[in-house]
Amino acid sequence: MILVLALVVSAAVYGWGLVRVARARRPFPRFAPFAFGAGLLVVAAALLGPLDDLSDASLSWHMVQHLALIVLAAPLLLFGAPVRLALAALPARPATVLARALNSAPMRVLDQPLVGLALLTVVLYGTHFSPLYERALENETVHAWMHVLYLVTALIYWNPIFAIAPAPHAPSHPARILALFLSLPMSAFLGFGFYVTMHVLYPHYAVRPGALADQMNAGAVMWLSAGTPVLLALLWCVADWGARERRLGAALDAAEGR
């Protein structure tokens, strides 16, 4: 119920911002609302649909659920440009407060791709290889907060990678590409840990038939599937870098021609 309310409120607030921006005739990317809506739908499908029931019975489906939040929902929500929408839709004083927060020292730290990668790594390894994961499987409240933690840390990780405007501390493209490359072994070793462990890690699944084979499948899901979105993000970063260099070159040529 709380999740449904959160999704409805998020959609309503975003819609309110779109109306405000349209009335003020301020520019806003046309694709952004579709991306944000798709991100909300992925969250709903992962946490409310049949996938949530499957994840309770199978660790491999649980990994699919977590990957959906981390590598699908988080990037889609960021491409929805909610911060840009807030800055354009809010009255002057709240928008100024938000702009100052974006330029604050903590945000400068969080806007570093390697910081985001470190946070995501600590969260994923710290939850999957500690008693906290079994606790979450047996307690709905802990489980819900774990999903929030995954989504928030994923947003922190992907935010400097894509640097959706406004991005006052956007890192260089080489720094983004480095963070993406380093994320590949991070997810691979996490999946490898599931795959090679010869005993069932979580008692919640141990009582189910084929629990060890399911755990190996979960490792394969994390090991192989997590790499595809990262490779797509790498291609996007390279293309964006090339487009930026072409824009800079065109601007320099125009300046020299004056």
C-alpha positions in Angstrom: 0.0 0.0 0.0 2.8 2.4 0.9 4.6 1.6 -2.3 1.5 2.2 -4.4 1.0 5.5 -2.6 4.6 6.5 -3.3 4.3 5.7 -7.0 1.1 7.6 -7.3 2.5 10.6 -5.5 5.6 10.6 -7.6 3.6 10.5 -10.8 1.3 13.2 -9.5 4.1 15.6 -8.5 5.9 15.0 -11.8 2.7 15.7 -13.7 2.2 18.9 -11.7 5.7 20.0 -12.7 5.0 19.3 -16.3 1.8 21.4 -16.2 3.8 24.3 -14.5 6.5 24.1 -17.1 4.0 24.0 -20.0 2.1 27.0 -18.7 5.4 28.9 -18.3 6.5 27.8 -21.8 9.8 26.7 -20.5 11.8 24.1 -22.5 11.8 20.5 -21.3 12.9 17.3 -23.1 10.0 15.6 -24.8 11.3 12.1 -24.1 11.7 12.8 -20.3 8.1 12.1 -19.2 8.1 8.8 -21.1 11.4 7.8 -19.4 10.2 8.7 -15.9 6.9 6.9 -16.5 8.8 3.8 -17.7 11.0 4.0 -14.6 7.9 4.0 -12.3 6.4 1.1 -14.2 9.6 -0.9 -13.8 9.5 -0.3 -10.0 5.8 -1.3 -9.9 6.5 -4.4 -12.0 9.5 -5.4 -9.9 7.9 -4.9 -6.5 4.1 -5.3 -7.0 3.6 -7.9 -9.8 4.2 -11.6 -10.1 8.0 -11.0 -10.0 7.7 -10.2 -6.3 6.0 -13.5 -5.6 8.6 -15.4 -7.7 11.4 -13.7 -5.8 10.1 -15.0 -2.5 10.4 -18.5 -3.8 13.5 -18.3 -5.9 16.8 -16.5 -5.4 17.5 -16.3 -9.1 14.2 -14.4 -9.6 15.2 -12.3 -6.6 18.3 -11.3 -8.5 16.2 -10.4 -11.5 14.1 -8.1 -9.2 17.2 -6.4 -7.8 18.7 -5.9 -11.3 15.4 -4.4 -12.5 15.7 -1.7 -9.8 19.4 -1.1 -10.2 20.0 -1.2 -13.9 16.6 -0.4 -15.4 14.5 1.7 -13.0 17.2 4.0 -11.7 18.5 5.1 -15.2 15.0 5.5 -16.6 14.1 7.7 -13.6 17.2 9.8 -14.1 16.5 10.2 -17.9 13.1 11.6 -16.7 15.1 14.7 -15.5 13.1 15.2 -12.3 15.7 17.7 -10.9 15.6 19.8 -14.0 11.8 19.7 -13.9 11.8 20.8 -10.3 14.1 23.7 -11.0 11.8 24.8 -13.8 8.5 24.3 -12.0 9.2 25.5 -8.5 8.8 29.1 -7.4 12.0 31.2 -7.3 12.8 30.7 -3.6 12.5 26.9 -3.4 14.3 26.6 -6.8 17.1 28.7 -5.4 17.4 26.4 -2.3 17.5 23.4 -4.6 20.1 24.9 -6.8 22.3 25.7 -3.8 21.9 22.1 -2.6 23.0 20.8 -6.0 26.2 23.0 -5.7 26.9 22.0 -2.1 30.1 20.1 -1.0 28.3 16.8 -0.3 26.9 16.8 -3.8 30.3 17.5 -5.2 31.4 14.2 -3.5 28.4 12.2 -4.6 28.8 13.4 -8.2 32.1 11.5 -8.5 31.5 8.2 -10.4 33.9 6.2 -8.3 32.2 7.4 -5.1 28.9 6.1 -6.5 30.4 2.9 -7.5 32.0 2.4 -4.1 28.7 3.0 -2.3 26.8 0.6 -4.6 29.6 -2.1 -4.1 29.4 -1.7 -0.3 25.6 -2.0 -0.3 25.4 -5.0 -2.6 28.2 -7.0 -1.0 27.2 -5.9 2.5 23.6 -7.0 2.1 24.1 -10.2 0.1 26.9 -11.6 2.3 25.6 -10.7 5.7 22.7 -11.8 8.0 20.8 -8.7 6.8 19.7 -10.5 3.6 18.1 -13.4 5.5 16.6 -10.9 7.9 15.0 -9.1 4.9 13.6 -12.3 3.5 11.8 -12.9 6.8 10.7 -9.4 7.5 8.7 -7.3 5.1 9.7 -4.0 6.6 13.4 -4.7 6.4 12.9 -6.0 2.9 11.1 -2.9 1.7 13.9 -0.7 3.1 16.5 -2.8 1.4 14.8 -2.2 -1.9 14.8 1.6 -1.1 18.5 1.3 -0.4 19.2 -0.4 -3.7 17.3 2.1 -5.7 18.8 5.1 -3.9 22.4 3.9 -4.2 21.7 3.0 -7.9 20.5 6.6 -8.5 23.6 7.9 -6.8 25.8 5.6 -9.0 24.1 6.4 -12.4 23.6 10.1 -11.8 27.2 11.2 -12.6 27.5 8.5 -15.3 24.7 10.1 -17.4 25.0 13.6 -16.0 21.5 14.6 -17.0 21.2 18.4 -16.9 21.5 20.2 -14.6 24.8 18.6 -13.8 27.0 21.4 -12.2 29.8 18.9 -11.3 29.5 16.6 -14.3 32.6 14.4 -14.4 34.8 13.9 -17.5 33.8 11.2 -19.9 37.0 9.2 -19.2 36.0 9.2 -15.5 32.6 7.9 -16.3 33.9 5.2 -18.6 36.4 4.1 -15.9 33.6 3.7 -13.4 31.6 1.6 -15.8 34.5 -0.6 -16.6 35.2 -1.2 -12.9 31.5 -2.0 -12.2 31.8 -5.1 -14.5 34.1 -7.1 -12.2 32.1 -5.9 -9.2 28.9 -7.5 -10.4 30.8 -10.5 -11.9 32.5 -11.4 -8.6 29.2 -11.0 -6.7 27.6 -13.5 -9.1 30.6 -15.7 -9.0 30.3 -15.9 -5.2 26.8 -17.3 -5.5 27.8 -19.6 -8.4 30.8 -21.4 -6.7 29.4 -21.6 -3.1 28.6 -25.3 -2.5 26.0 -24.7 0.2 22.8 -22.7 0.3 23.6 -19.3 1.7 20.1 -18.3 2.9 17.9 -20.6 5.2 14.8 -19.0 3.7 15.5 -20.8 0.4 17.3 -23.9 1.8 14.0 -25.7 2.5 12.9 -25.4 -1.2 13.7 -28.1 -3.8 16.7 -27.4 -5.9 17.8 -24.5 -3.7 21.5 -25.0 -4.6 20.9 -25.1 -8.3 18.7 -22.0 -8.0 21.5 -20.2 -6.1 23.9 -21.0 -9.0 21.3 -19.7 -11.5 21.2 -16.5 -9.4 24.9 -16.2 -9.7 24.7 -16.6 -13.4 22.0 -13.9 -13.6 24.1 -11.4 -11.7 27.3 -12.4 -13.4 26.0 -12.2 -17.0 22.9 -10.1 -17.1 24.3 -7.1 -15.1 27.0 -6.6 -17.8 24.6 -5.9 -20.7 23.2 -2.6 -19.3 26.7 -1.5 -18.4 27.9 -2.1 -21.9 25.0 -0.1 -23.3 25.9 2.7 -20.9 29.5 2.5 -22.2 28.3 2.9 -25.7 26.1 5.8 -24.7 29.1 7.5 -22.9 31.3 7.1 -25.9 28.6 8.5 -28.3 27.9 11.4 -25.9 31.7 12.2 -25.6 32.0 12.2 -29.4 28.9 14.5 -29.7 30.4 16.9 -27.1 33.7 17.1 -28.9 31.9 17.8 -32.2 29.9 20.6 -30.6 33.1 22.1 -29.1 34.9 21.8 -32.5 32.0 23.6 -34.2 32.0 26.3 -31.6 35.7 26.9 -32.0 35.4 26.9 -35.8 32.6 29.5 -35.5 34.7 31.6 -33.1 37.7 31.5 -35.4 35.6 32.5 -38.4 34.4 35.7 -36.8 
